[in-house]
């Protein structure tokens, strides 16, 4: 694989919300609201991209009912299964082409997310040959997992790995490490991730995989080479 970029060596793509449609936000919102809770930006911050044990505990705390974290998680996944009956998981338009585009520019690619590898195998297994190394990294034990993916799995520096994610918590972790980042927040009408990413100082926000074109990738690479990926003041 020939290199055509200056700094970037790896693109790490979140599975749900970047390559696959968002089937989590609507269920979490309904879980909280139907039980009398208030769905806020802080609700999302406390649950999204957290290790499952923490997400379950915080999901339970978001509703005025007596639930343990395990009980909340069990109810949530039951409700998500019902939701998927009418809103099945699907590959987003342009997602596979995005992976091909990244590879054509000389990048290795890897997919990651909080669900076990069987989730990747089921929905992206046909395209597994487009991913490198472990192909998929389950980050549930160490979310958000940027250091583990970049350093432990690929032996790279943080400035060499581009992360594309739909959750602001990952953006905040990327900022702390100086890691290149592109945000693809969900368009869910009740969601707060775009707002939270803006507050975190994310420079590059897109609505869909096809918006991550060669020009944008090269722009991020240039910023990574200069060390200016996060060279933006945070909103006051």
C-alpha positions in Angstrom: 0.0 0.0 0.0 1.6 3.2 -1.1 1.6 6.3 1.1 0.3 9.6 -0.3 -0.2 11.4 3.0 2.3 13.2 5.1 1.4 12.3 8.7 -1.6 10.0 8.9 -1.0 6.3 8.8 -4.3 4.9 10.2 -8.0 5.6 10.0 -10.1 4.2 12.9 -13.8 4.2 12.2 -16.5 3.8 14.8 -19.0 1.1 13.7 -22.4 2.3 14.9 -23.2 5.8 13.7 -20.3 6.1 11.3 -20.4 2.9 9.2 -23.8 1.6 10.4 -26.9 3.6 11.1 -27.5 4.9 14.6 -29.8 2.4 16.4 -28.8 3.5 19.9 -29.8 7.1 20.4 -33.5 6.7 19.7 -33.8 3.7 22.0 -31.9 5.4 24.8 -34.1 8.6 24.4 -37.3 6.5 24.5 -36.1 4.5 27.5 -35.5 7.6 29.5 -38.5 9.7 28.5 -41.1 6.8 28.8 -40.0 6.3 32.3 -40.4 9.9 33.3 -36.8 11.0 33.0 -35.4 14.2 31.4 -33.3 13.6 28.3 -30.5 16.2 28.2 -27.0 16.7 26.8 -25.7 15.5 30.2 -27.8 12.3 29.8 -26.0 11.5 26.6 -22.6 12.5 28.0 -23.0 10.1 30.9 -24.1 7.1 28.7 -22.7 7.3 25.2 -19.3 5.6 24.6 -19.0 4.6 28.2 -18.1 1.0 29.3 -21.2 -1.0 29.5 -21.1 -1.3 33.3 -20.9 2.5 33.6 -23.5 3.2 30.9 -26.0 0.9 32.6 -25.5 2.5 36.0 -26.0 6.0 34.5 -28.9 4.9 32.4 -30.6 3.7 35.6 -29.8 7.0 37.3 -31.4 8.9 34.4 -34.9 7.6 35.3 -37.0 8.1 38.5 -37.3 4.3 39.0 -35.5 1.9 41.2 -33.3 0.0 38.7 -29.9 -1.4 39.0 -27.4 -0.9 36.2 -27.8 -4.5 35.1 -31.6 -4.2 35.1 -31.5 -1.0 33.0 -29.2 -2.7 30.5 -31.3 -5.8 30.2 -34.4 -3.6 29.6 -32.6 -1.4 27.2 -31.4 -4.3 25.0 -34.9 -5.8 25.0 -36.3 -2.5 23.8 -33.6 -2.2 21.2 -34.4 -5.6 19.8 -38.0 -4.5 19.4 -36.9 -1.2 17.8 -34.7 -3.1 15.3 -37.8 -5.0 14.0 -38.9 -1.8 12.2 -35.6 0.0 12.1 -33.0 -2.6 11.1 -29.2 -2.1 11.2 -27.9 -1.2 7.8 -24.6 0.0 6.3 -24.8 3.7 5.7 -24.7 5.0 2.1 -21.1 5.8 1.2 -19.6 3.9 4.2 -17.8 1.2 2.2 -16.6 3.8 -0.4 -15.2 5.8 2.5 -13.1 2.9 3.7 -11.9 2.3 0.1 -11.1 6.0 -0.2 -9.0 6.0 2.9 -7.1 2.9 1.8 -6.5 4.4 -1.6 -4.7 7.3 0.1 -2.3 4.8 1.8 -4.0 4.5 5.2 -4.5 1.3 7.1 -8.1 1.1 8.4 -9.7 -0.5 11.5 -13.2 -0.5 12.9 -14.1 -0.2 16.6 -17.1 -0.1 18.9 -18.5 -1.2 22.2 -20.3 -4.4 21.0 -18.5 -7.7 20.6 -16.8 -8.6 17.4 -19.8 -10.7 16.3 -21.6 -7.4 15.6 -18.8 -6.5 13.1 -18.9 -10.0 11.6 -22.6 -9.9 11.1 -23.0 -6.5 9.5 -19.5 -5.8 8.0 -18.1 -9.2 7.6 -18.5 -9.1 3.8 -16.1 -6.1 3.9 -13.7 -7.4 6.5 -10.9 -7.5 3.9 -10.9 -3.7 3.8 -9.7 -3.5 7.4 -6.3 -4.2 8.9 -4.8 -5.7 12.0 -7.5 -7.1 14.2 -10.0 -5.5 11.7 -12.4 -4.8 14.6 -11.5 -3.7 18.2 -14.2 -4.1 20.9 -13.5 -1.2 23.2 -16.0 -1.9 25.9 -13.4 -2.6 28.6 -11.4 0.5 27.9 -13.6 3.1 26.2 -13.1 5.3 24.4 -10.0 3.3 23.4 -8.0 5.8 21.4 -4.7 5.0 23.1 -5.3 1.2 23.0 -6.1 1.3 19.2 -3.3 3.7 18.2 -0.5 2.5 20.4 -1.2 -1.0 21.6 -2.7 -2.4 18.3 -0.8 -0.4 15.7 2.3 0.9 17.4 1.7 4.5 16.2 1.8 7.9 17.7 -1.5 9.7 18.4 -0.9 12.2 15.7 -0.7 9.4 13.1 -4.2 8.0 13.7 -7.4 9.7 12.5 -10.6 8.8 14.4 -14.0 9.2 12.9 -16.8 9.0 15.5 -20.3 10.1 16.2 -19.8 10.8 20.0 -18.4 13.9 21.6 -16.8 12.0 24.4 -14.4 10.4 21.9 -13.7 13.9 20.4 -12.8 15.1 23.9 -10.4 12.2 24.3 -8.9 12.9 20.9 -8.4 16.5 21.8 -6.6 15.5 25.0 -4.2 13.3 23.0 -3.8 15.6 20.1 -5.3 12.9 17.8 -6.9 13.9 14.5 -10.6 13.7 14.6 -13.7 14.0 12.3 -17.1 14.1 13.9 -20.1 12.5 12.2 -22.8 13.1 14.8 -26.2 11.4 14.5 -29.0 13.4 12.9 -31.4 12.1 15.6 -33.8 14.9 16.3 -33.5 14.8 20.1 -29.7 14.3 20.1 -27.0 16.6 21.5 -23.8 15.2 19.9 -23.3 17.9 17.3 -23.7 20.6 20.0 -21.3 18.7 22.3 -18.7 18.3 19.6 -18.9 22.0 18.8 -18.4 22.8 22.4 -15.4 20.4 22.4 -13.8 22.4 19.6 -14.2 19.9 16.8 -13.2 21.6 13.6 -14.5 19.0 11.1 -18.1 17.9 11.3 -19.9 15.9 8.6 -23.4 14.5 8.2 -22.5 11.3 6.2 -19.6 9.2 5.2 -19.5 10.5 1.6 -18.7 14.0 3.0 -15.3 12.7 4.1 -13.8 13.2 0.7 -10.2 13.2 -0.4 -10.0 17.0 0.1 -11.1 16.7 3.7 -8.8 13.8 4.5 -5.8 15.8 3.0 -6.8 18.8 5.0 -6.8 16.8 8.2 -3.5 15.2 7.3 -2.0 18.7 6.7 -3.2 19.8 10.1 -1.8 16.6 11.7 1.6 17.3 10.1 1.6 20.8 11.5 0.2 19.8 14.9 -2.7 22.1 14.5 -5.6 19.7 14.4 -7.0 21.1 17.6 -5.8 24.7 17.1 -9.1 26.3 17.9 -10.3 28.1 21.0 -13.1 26.5 22.9 -16.4 28.4 23.2 -16.7 30.3 26.4 
